[in-house]
Amino acid sequence: MGAALVLVRAARLGLDRMECELFEAAGAMGMRPEAIAAVLELPDAAAAEKRQRWLEGRRALPYTTAASQRPEAGKAARRAEAAHRAKAAGDDPAGNGLDTPSA
């Protein structure tokens, strides 16, 4: 579940970055904030400008694509989550003492 939430967060950030680039492209093509607001169904040009500033802040956040992630990191997270669930359930099917570090 945690991995799915991370993926949704990354997808949302990716879409925000794309929207920011589209705002810039629209402005470069001469599209005025009033027109951008109308297309996005925002109340006025000030709302469109405010949205663009917010998106610019989002674009400054660190971002990595899902393709650049190491598969080993996902496996480690799944093992840790499984160990946590086993400990919370009070059983240790591997019999390796979850309270002690394993080699």
Sequence and secondary structure as in RCSB ss.txt:
>XXXX:A:sequence
MGAALVLVRAARLGLDRMECELFEAAGAMGMRPEAIAAVLELPDAAAAEKRQRWLEGRRALPYTTAASQRPEAGK
AARRAEAAHRAKAAGDDPAGNGLDTPSA
>XXXX:A:secstr
 HHHHHHHHHHHHHHHHHHHHHHHHHHHTT  HHHHHHHTT SSHHHHHHHHHHHHHHHTS    GGGS HHHHH
HHHHHHHHHHHHHHT  TT S TTS   
